[in-house]
Amino acid sequence: MEEYRALLAADVEGFTTHPDTALPDVSLYFQRVIRDACEASGLGKSWDALAFRVFKGDGVLAAFPIQALARLIDPFAAHVQHRLSDMRPELRSQGIRLRLRLALHAGLLDDRRPDTPGVSAATNTVSRLLNSQPLYRALEESDPDVTFTAILLSSEVFENTVVGGRTTLRPSQFTKVEATSKRFHQPGYLYVPIPSTGLIQNVSTSADPRGGPGSRPPMWMSNHVKHGNINNGVVQGHQIAWSRDA
């Protein structure tokens, strides 16, 4: 049965710039940061109980109860920033740089369907937001030792939570951007918990025809999900695969 869910997508900036031998550790640190930020935001139990949670090596897509929506903006994004900042000395000692892109949307999906859980227009939208140029550039044009994360909200989420007064953040703390890719053009609202020099104001909104940010987003494909570990893009256990369309 379809239910309205809060959809969180996240991925690691520059994942493949790390040596191959470091990638498993980068992935584990990434998973730890997301789990710790959920716990600090009062969403630890929700995270552990999710019916739909898909990890790939450098990303995650998760469907939370809609009641978690506001907390996934505030204080979740700030906790991701603070956790990454706290971990910086440990990560640096291992030659790892970890910064995360976050995207948030809400919509209908069936996260318990046996054959194709979570497949919906809503999951496609949050994936496109995550892969949009403005979100990429929010990190690319900031200080990597100061700004560790940025989050892009769909317009519906922004209106219902931030403008609606359901977080402690004010609308003026967000920058309106245009997230555009093939057959997708939607306004979004960008929030950077700790901005730094070079933070975008006028963001390029066009898709990159060569792929990368702004190109067609990843497709999250699954058979059934409760929990699982990723190995080379495939969840062991319930066999959830993540891939990019050509």
C-alpha positions as CSV (number, residue, x, y, z in Angstrom):
1,M,0.0,0.0,0.0
2,E,1.3,3.5,-0.9
3,E,2.0,5.8,2.0
4,Y,3.3,9.3,2.1
5,R,7.0,9.2,3.1
6,A,9.9,11.6,3.8
7,L,12.6,10.6,1.3
8,L,16.3,11.3,2.1
9,A,19.0,10.8,-0.4
10,A,22.7,11.3,0.3
11,D,26.0,10.7,-1.3
12,V,29.8,11.3,-0.8
13,E,31.6,14.0,-2.7
14,G,34.6,12.7,-4.6
15,F,34.2,9.1,-3.5
16,T,36.3,7.7,-6.4
17,T,39.1,10.2,-5.8
18,H,40.2,8.0,-2.9
19,P,42.5,5.0,-3.5
20,D,40.7,1.8,-4.2
21,T,41.9,0.3,-0.9
22,A,40.3,3.2,1.1
23,L,36.8,3.0,-0.5
24,P,35.4,0.4,2.0
25,D,36.5,2.6,4.9
26,V,35.1,5.7,3.3
27,S,31.8,3.9,2.8
28,L,31.7,2.8,6.4
29,Y,32.5,6.3,7.7
30,F,29.7,7.6,5.5
31,Q,27.2,5.1,7.0
32,R,28.3,5.9,10.5
33,V,27.8,9.7,10.0
34,I,24.3,9.2,8.7
35,R,23.4,6.9,11.6
36,D,25.0,9.1,14.2
37,A,23.2,12.2,12.8
38,C,19.9,10.3,12.9
39,E,20.5,9.4,16.5
40,A,21.4,12.9,17.5
41,S,18.3,14.2,15.7
42,G,16.0,11.9,17.6
43,L,15.5,9.6,14.6
44,G,17.7,6.7,15.6
45,K,14.8,4.3,16.2
46,S,13.2,5.4,13.0
47,W,16.4,4.7,11.1
48,D,16.8,1.3,12.5
49,A,13.2,0.4,11.7
50,L,13.1,1.6,8.1
51,A,11.5,-0.8,5.7
52,F,13.2,0.9,2.7
53,R,16.8,1.8,3.1
54,V,19.2,1.3,0.1
55,F,22.9,1.7,0.5
56,K,25.4,1.7,-2.3
57,G,29.1,2.3,-1.7
58,D,28.9,6.1,-1.7
59,G,25.2,6.8,-1.3
60,V,22.0,6.0,0.5
61,L,18.3,6.4,-0.3
62,A,15.8,6.0,2.6
63,A,12.1,6.4,3.2
64,F,11.2,7.7,6.6
65,P,7.8,8.1,8.2
66,I,6.4,11.5,7.1
67,Q,6.5,12.6,10.8
68,A,10.4,12.7,10.5
69,L,10.4,15.3,7.7
70,A,11.1,18.4,9.7
71,R,13.8,16.8,11.7
72,L,15.5,15.6,8.6
73,I,16.1,19.3,7.8
74,D,16.6,20.6,11.3
75,P,18.6,19.5,13.2
76,F,19.7,16.5,10.9
77,A,21.7,18.6,8.4
78,A,23.5,20.5,11.3
79,H,24.4,17.2,13.0
80,V,25.9,15.8,9.7
81,Q,28.0,19.0,9.5
82,H,29.1,18.8,13.1
83,R,29.8,15.0,13.0
84,L,32.0,15.4,9.9
85,S,33.8,18.3,11.5
86,D,34.5,16.3,14.7
87,M,35.7,13.3,12.6
88,R,38.1,15.4,10.4
89,P,41.3,14.6,12.4
90,E,40.6,10.9,12.4
91,L,39.7,10.9,8.7
92,R,42.7,13.1,7.8
93,S,45.1,10.7,9.5
94,Q,43.9,8.0,7.1
95,G,44.0,10.2,4.0
96,I,40.2,10.4,3.8
97,R,38.2,13.6,3.0
98,L,34.5,13.1,3.6
99,R,31.8,15.6,2.6
100,L,28.2,14.8,1.9
101,R,25.4,16.0,-0.4
102,L,21.9,15.6,1.0
103,A,18.5,15.9,-0.8
104,L,15.0,15.7,0.7
105,H,11.6,15.2,-0.9
106,A,8.3,13.8,0.2
107,G,5.8,11.7,-1.8
108,L,3.8,8.5,-2.1
109,L,5.5,5.1,-2.4
110,D,5.0,1.5,-1.4
111,D,8.1,0.7,0.7
112,R,7.0,-2.9,1.4
113,R,6.0,-4.1,-2.0
114,P,7.6,-7.5,-2.4
115,D,8.9,-7.1,-6.0
116,T,9.7,-3.4,-6.4
117,P,9.6,-1.6,-3.0
118,G,10.1,2.1,-3.2
119,V,9.9,2.5,-6.9
120,S,7.9,5.8,-7.5
121,A,8.0,9.2,-9.0
122,A,9.0,10.5,-5.6
123,T,12.2,8.5,-5.4
124,N,13.1,9.5,-8.9
125,T,12.6,13.2,-7.9
126,V,14.8,13.0,-4.8
127,S,17.5,11.2,-6.9
128,R,17.4,14.0,-9.5
129,L,17.7,16.7,-6.7
130,L,20.7,14.9,-5.3
131,N,22.3,14.8,-8.7
132,S,21.6,18.4,-9.6
133,Q,24.3,21.0,-10.4
134,P,23.4,23.5,-7.6
135,L,24.0,20.9,-4.9
136,Y,27.3,19.8,-6.4
137,R,28.5,23.4,-6.7
138,A,27.5,24.2,-3.1
139,L,30.4,22.0,-2.0
140,E,32.7,22.6,-4.9
141,E,32.7,26.3,-4.3
142,S,33.2,26.2,-0.5
143,D,36.1,25.6,1.8
144,P,36.5,21.8,2.2
145,D,37.9,22.2,5.7
146,V,34.9,24.3,6.8
147,T,31.8,23.2,4.9
148,F,31.1,19.5,5.1
149,T,27.6,19.2,3.9
150,A,24.7,20.9,2.0
151,I,21.1,19.9,1.6
152,L,18.7,20.6,-1.2
153,L,14.9,20.6,-0.5
154,S,12.2,20.2,-3.0
155,S,9.8,23.2,-3.1
156,E,7.0,21.2,-1.5
157,V,9.2,20.2,1.5
158,F,10.5,23.8,1.8
159,E,7.0,25.3,1.8
160,N,5.5,22.7,4.2
161,T,8.3,22.6,6.7
162,V,10.4,25.8,6.6
163,V,7.9,28.4,5.5
164,G,5.3,26.5,7.5
165,G,7.3,27.1,10.7
166,R,8.0,23.5,11.5
167,T,11.8,23.9,11.9
168,T,13.9,26.5,13.7
169,L,15.4,27.6,10.4
170,R,14.1,30.7,8.6
171,P,13.3,30.9,4.9
172,S,16.0,33.5,4.5
173,Q,18.7,30.9,5.4
174,F,17.9,29.1,2.1
175,T,18.9,29.9,-1.5
176,K,16.4,29.2,-4.2
177,V,17.9,27.3,-7.1
178,E,16.8,25.5,-10.3
179,A,17.6,21.8,-10.4
180,T,17.5,20.8,-14.1
181,S,18.3,17.6,-15.9
182,K,16.8,15.5,-18.8
183,R,13.0,15.9,-18.6
184,F,13.3,17.4,-15.1
185,H,13.1,21.0,-14.1
186,Q,12.2,22.0,-10.6
187,P,12.9,24.7,-8.1
188,G,14.7,23.7,-5.0
189,Y,15.9,25.3,-1.8
190,L,19.6,25.0,-0.8
191,Y,20.7,25.1,2.8
192,V,24.4,25.0,3.9
193,P,24.7,24.7,7.7
194,I,28.2,26.2,7.9
195,P,28.8,28.2,4.7
196,S,32.3,29.4,3.7
197,T,34.2,31.4,1.1
198,G,33.0,30.9,-2.4
199,L,29.4,29.8,-1.4
200,I,27.2,30.0,-4.5
201,Q,24.7,32.7,-5.1
202,N,24.2,32.5,-8.8
203,V,24.2,28.8,-9.6
204,S,24.3,27.3,-13.1
205,T,21.1,25.4,-13.6
206,S,21.6,23.5,-16.8
207,A,22.2,19.8,-17.0
208,D,25.7,18.7,-18.1
209,P,25.3,16.8,-21.4
210,R,28.4,14.9,-20.7
211,G,27.0,13.3,-17.6
212,G,28.0,14.0,-13.9
213,P,26.1,16.6,-12.0
214,G,22.9,17.5,-13.7
215,S,22.8,14.4,-15.8
216,R,20.2,11.6,-15.5
217,P,20.2,10.5,-11.9
218,P,20.8,7.1,-10.4
219,M,18.0,4.5,-10.5
220,W,17.5,2.8,-7.2
221,M,16.4,-0.7,-7.8
222,S,15.4,-3.3,-5.3
223,N,13.6,-6.6,-4.7
224,H,12.9,-6.2,-1.0
225,V,14.6,-4.2,1.6
226,K,14.9,-4.2,5.3
227,H,18.6,-4.0,5.9
228,G,21.8,-4.9,4.0
229,N,25.4,-4.2,3.3
230,I,26.7,-2.9,0.0
231,N,29.4,-4.6,-1.9
232,N,30.3,-3.2,-5.3
233,G,26.8,-1.6,-5.6
234,V,24.8,-4.7,-4.6
235,V,23.2,-5.3,-1.3
236,Q,24.0,-8.7,0.1
237,G,21.0,-10.4,1.7
238,H,17.9,-9.0,0.0
239,Q,19.7,-8.1,-3.3
240,I,19.1,-4.4,-3.8
241,A,21.1,-3.0,-6.7
242,W,21.9,0.6,-7.5
243,S,22.9,1.6,-11.0
244,R,23.0,4.6,-13.4
245,D,21.1,4.6,-16.6
246,A,23.2,5.1,-19.7
